[in-house]
Amino acid sequence: MIFIHQILTTVDAIVWGPFMMALLIGTGIYLTFKLKGVQARKLAYAFRLILKPKEEGRGDISPFRALMTTLSGTIGTGNIAGVATAISLGGPGALFWMWLTAIVGMATKFVECTLALHFRQELPDGTMIGGPFYYLERGLKNPQLGLVLGMAFAIFGIFSSFGIGNMAQANSVSLALKDTFNIPGIVTGLVLAFAVGLVVIGGIKRLGYVAGTLVPFMAALYIFAAMVVLILNYENIPGAFLLIIESALSGQAAVGGFAGATVAYAVRFGIARGVFSNEAGLGSAPIAHATAKTKHSVRQGLIAMLGPFIDTIVVCSLTGLVIVSTGAWETGKTSTSLSIYAFNSQIGYAGDLIITLGMVLFAFTTILTWSFYGKQCLSYFVKKMSGDVGFYRVFLKVYYSVFLVAIVIGTSVVDFPMAATYLVDIWLFSDITNALMAIPNLIGLLLLNRVVVDLLKDYFKSGL
């Protein structure tokens, strides 16, 4: 097991190393240039789109519910534990690089979701399916290369749904509930698996309904709590912003109590946690947006680009400002413990309750969304391998069964500390497959960006 752990750790460091960071950010910068800063030019317009009456067009769920579904997959433990980890390891400057990741990631998200809508396909049951696997296969000039890349994305997506989208989230829920209310992990797992099972049986429409209800509620609650902390601590906010910017550019925050928090660390952990939080470029969000009811692919693409803005610029920024302005970042704490300490320093035990509730709701909706991502990847994979509907139904039942069992395993680890080492390896493996999802997707975005440029021009000429 030690040998396997060492291999996974080495591979994880490679696939999430400088090359991947440069590829993700570089793609976002390139697409921003090609689209003439669409994320800035059309930000207000995109917000107006989600406030318009129900969209008419082919699809399964409304544009708003599609956005909420993707946000339920991205607004999760990364917004609480991920931001805290980035700051504890990279200093306050890491938050600056998270902002940069989100800004260029908005262009990336716009392109990948527009392509997903443009190349999506209708299944025999009338539902829609789309995502990187289809725009790679149907969009690239070399269909054989596209099929290989699409199949690779689907395989890695299936594996990722069990790790980052399942066991890691379930484990975070059980840890929070055990620490706050002393609830055994096995109890949390059984209840959580039952709740997830009830939703996934209903497909994308039920998932969209649950996400459209829970995501606005949990985001509003968390934002309200963070705003209360910042208001109580308002005199330190200007200094916090200054420290974040200075730390990002000079690494001065290393003096704050932990050596090694240089500019390189701020860049590394800021970008890594930013990508983990908003998933721009990974190719997951297009799978949900492809089901939206819309008249034009660009219309949903513009709505989709709001995801990184809401997730990182708004929610992650609030977490980061709370941690930096309260001085909690200098305590040596990390992950969820750091976030809880920062909130508790201003609002007492209420911070524990809010963080715990936030972790539970955020992780629950993330698990729901990733079950759908995995199911769509499986649908594509089985269709290409067999095409037999009965064969697919058997595989789907197996997939959901394993998915629900994985939830219980992820939560039960807290009852058996010695088993935690096995879960770490599972997380490392899923982290690797998460990165491997991004590679074929980013290749597709770079090769197909011209399609989106033309679609964007067509959309605003058509007056839709």
N, C-alpha and C positions, 0 to 999 in steps of 0.2 A: 504493500500500500504506500510506503514511503517513496518507492521508486516511481509509482504512478503519480503521486502528488508532485514530485519534483518535475516530471515531464509536463504535467498540466500547468504548473507554475511557470515553467520556461516558455511553453507555447503561448500562454496568456500574455506574458510580457512582450512577446514578439508581435502577436496580432494586434495588441493594443499599444504598440510602441509608437515611436515618432512617425513611421511611415503612415500608419492608419490615421493618426492625428492630422498629419499634413494632407492626406487624401480627403478626409472629411471636411476640414476647413477650406482647403484649396478648392474643392468642388463647389462649396457654398459661395466662395469669393468669385469664382469663374462664372457661376450661374447668375450671381448678382450683377456682374458686369454685362453679361449677355442680355439680361432682362431689364437693364437700365434702372436698377434699384427698385424693382416692382414692390418689394416689401415696404419701402418708405412711401412711394408714390400712391399706392393703392391701399394703404392700411385703413384709412377712414372709410373708404368704399367697402372694404371687406367687412368691417364691423356693421355697416348699414345693411349688408346682405343678410346677416343672420337675424336682423330685426324685422325683415320683410315677412309678409304672410307666407303660408305654407307653399313650398315649391311644387310646381307641376312638372312632371316628366317621368321617364322610366326609372325605376329603382325600387328599393325596399323600405327605406326609412328617410325621414326628412333630412335636409342639409344640417340643421341644428343638431339633431340627434346623432348624425354621423360624426360631427365635431365633438360632441360630448362623449361618444364612444371612444374616439381616439384619445381624448383627454383623460378618460378613465384608465386608459392603458399607460399614459405618460405621467399624470399626476399621481404619484405613489410615494414609495419610501424614499425615492431619490430626492424629493422636494424637502424632506425632513432630515433623514439620515445622510443622504448623499451630499447635500450642501454642507452639512456639519463636517463630514469627512473631508471634503475638499478644502475647507477653511483650516481644519486642524492639521492637515498635512502640507498644504500649500500656502497658508497664511491668508489674510483678508483679500489679497490680490487675486486669489483664485476666483472670487466672485466676478471680478472685471472680465476675466477670460470666459466665464460662463455667459456673461452678457454678449460678448463677441460671438460666441458659438451660436447663441439664439438668433442674433441679428442675421448672420449669413445663413443659418439653418432655416430661416423663414423662406428664403429663396429656394433652398433645396426641397423643403416640404411642398412648396407650391408646384415645383416641377414634377416630383414623384407622384403627387396626388392627381395632378392634371393628366399625366400619362395613364394612370390607373383607370380614370374615368373614360379616357379616349379609347383605350384598348380592352375595356372590360367585355365580358361575355355573359349572355343570359343562359342559365341552366334549364334543363327540361321542366323543373318545377316552377319556373317563372322568376326565381331569385337571381340576383346578380353576383358575379364573382370577378374579381380583378385584383391587380397588384403587380409587383415586379415580375413574377413568373410569366404573366401574360404580355406585359409591354416589352419584356426581353425577347420572348418567342415571336411575337407578332410585329414588333417594331424594328428590330435589327435587320439589316439587309441580308445578313447571313443567318437564315432560319435555324440551321443546325447549331451554330454557336449560341443563338438565342435560346434554343431548347435546352442545351447543356447548362447554360447559366441559370435559366429558369428552374430547372430541376434541382440544381445545387442550392438555389435560394430556398426552394420549398423544403428540402431535406433539413437544412440548417434551421429554418423557421419552426419545423416540427420539434426538433430537439430543444430549441430556445424556449418554446412554450412550456416545457416541463421545468426549466431551471429559473431563468430570470422572471418569467411570467407566472410561475407557480410556486415552487418550493421556497425560493428566496422570499417571496411576498408572504406566504403562509407562515414561515418561520418568524418573520418580523411581527406579524399579528400575535402569534403565541407568546413571543418574548414580552411584548407590550402588555398583554393581558395578564401574564403570570407575574410580572414585576409590579403592576398596579393593583390587580385584584386577586392574585394568587390562584388563577384558574389553570388547572393542569393542561398541558399541551394536547393530550389525546382528546379531551373534551372540546377544546377549541377546534381541533381538526375535524372531528365528526360533525359538529354544527356547521362549520365553514364549508365542508364538502357537500353537505345536504343543501345548504343555501345556494351554492354554485350550481349543483345539479338541477335545482328547480329552474334556474334562469337559463342555463345552456340548452335545456330541452326545448325551450321556446324559440330558439334560433336568434337571428339578428334582430328581429322585430322586438322580441322581449328584452334582449340585451340593450337595444337602443332606448327602450322605454325606461329601464332601470338606470342606465347611464344618464339619460336626460333628466332623471329625477334626483339621483344621488350626487352627481358631479357638481351641479350648481350649489346644492346645499352644503356639501362638505367643503367646497372651495370658499364659499361665503363665510362659513363658520371659522375656518382657519385664517382667512384674510382679516376678519373682524378681530380675532384674538391677537394676531400680530400687530394690527393697527393700535390696539389698546396698549400693548407693550411699548410701541414706539412713541405713542402720545405721552405716556408716563415718563419716557426717557428722551423726550424731544430735544433737550439741550445737547445731547451727545450725537445726534444724527449728522449734522454737518461735518463733525470730526470723523465720523465713521466713513462717510463718502470720501473724504480726503485721504484717510488711511488706506482705503480700498484701492484708490487710484495710485497713490504713491507706492504701495506694496506691489502692485501689478507691474510697475515700470522700474522700480529700483530694488525691490527685495528688502526694504528697510524693516519690514515686519519681523524679520529673523531676530531682531533685538527684543521682540516682545515676549520671549520666554522659550522658544524652541529653535535651536540652531538648524540650519539647513533649509529654512523656508525661503529659498532664493527665488528669483524671477522664473528660473526653469521649473521649479516645483509648482509655482503658481500657475504657470502656463499648462503644465502637464495635467495637474489634478483639476484645474478649472475646466479645461476642454473635455477631459475624460468624463467628469461628473455632469457637465452640460449636455454632452451627447447622450449619456445614460438617462438623463432626466427627460429631454424632449424628443429623443430618438430620431432626430432629423438625419436622413441619409441611410438609416438602417433598413427602411423599406416596410416597416410594420404598419404605419398609419394608412398608407394607400389601400391596404386590404379592406379597411373599414369604410373609408371614403368612397371606394368603388361601388358601394351599395346605395349611395345617396340618390334621391329623386332630384334630378336636375335636367335642365334643357341644354346645358353646355358644360363641357368638362372644365373649362377655365373658371366658371362660376364657383364650382366646388373647390377648385384648386386655390382660389383666393380665400375662401373660408378656411381651408385647411391650413394655410400659412399663419393663421391666428394661433394655432396650437403652440408653437415655440414661444410666441409672445406671452400668452397667458401662463403657460407652464413655467418658463424660465424668467422672463423679464418681470413678471408680476409675482408669482408664488415663490419661486426660489429667491428672488431679491428680498422679499419680506423676511424669509427665514434667515438669510445672510445678514441683513441689517439688524435683526434682533440679536443675533449672535455677536456681531462686531460692536454694536452700540452699547450693549450691556457689559462688554469686557469679558464675556464668557469664553471667548476664543483663547484666552490666556490661561485657562484653568488646567489645561492638559487633558481635558475630557475629549471624547470623539463620538461620532455617530449620533444615535438617538439620545444618548445620555447628555451630550453637549446641548442639543436643542432643548431638551427638558430643563436643563439647568438654566439656560438663558431665559426661558419663559417663566420659570418658577421665581427667578430673581426679582421679577416685577409683579407677578400676579399670584404668587404662592402656589398652593396645591392645584389650583385651577389649571395651571400649566401642564401638570401631569395628566389630568383628565382630558384636556383638549388634544394634547399630543397623542395620547392613547387612542382616543376616538378617531382622530385624523388618520393614524396608522392603520386602524381597523378598516375604516371606510375606503381609504386610498388603496390599500392592498387588496381588499375584496373586489373592487371594481377593476383593478389591474388584472387580477386572476381571471375575471369574467372575459375581459377583452382579449387576453392572450389565448384563452380557450378557443375563441373564434378565429384568431389568427392561425393557430395550429390546425384547426379544422379546415380552413380554406386552403392552407398549404397541403394538407393531406388530400383534399379533394382534387387538387391539380395533379399531385404526384400519382395517385391511383388511376386517375383518368388517362394519364399518359402511359402508365405501365400496363393497364388492362382495358379500361373503358367499360367494364362490367359494373352495372349499377349495384347488383347484389353483392359483388365483391367489395365495393366501396362501403356499403352499409355495414358489413361485417367489420371492416377496418375502423369505421367511425365508432362503433360500439366499443371496440377494444381500446381505441384512443381515449374516449371519454372515461372508460373504466379506469385505465391507468392514470389518467389525469386526476381523477378524484382521489385515488389511492395515494398519489404523490402529495396531495394537499395534506393528508393525514400524516404521512411520513415527515413532511417538512415541519409540521407543528409539534409532533411527538418528540423530536430531537431535544427540545428543551427539558423534557423529563429524564433524558439519559445523556448527560453531558459528555460521556465518553464517545457517543455516536456523532458528536459534532464534527469530528475530523472527516467523516465520510461525506457529510453535507457540504463541507468546504470544497471537496473535490468535485461534487456535483455542480456547485456554483461556478467553479473554475471552468468546467467543461461547457456549461451553458453560456458563460461569458465569452468563451472562445467561439462557440457557434453563433452567438450574437454578432461578433465582429465579422465572421465569415458570411453572415447574411448581407452585411453592408457592401462587401467587395463586388459581387455581381450586380447589386443594385446601383452602386456608384458608377460602374462601367456603363450601365444602361443610361443613366442620367447624362453622362458626358457625351455619349454617342447620339442620344435622341433629343438633346436640348433644342435643336433647330425646329423640331416638331412643335414644341411648346411655344417658342417664339412666334411661329406662324399662327398657332391657335389663339394666342393672346391678342395679336393684331386683328384676327378675324372676329373675335368676341366683341371688341369695342367698336368695330366697324358695323357689326350686325345690330347693335343697339339693344341687345338682350340684357 
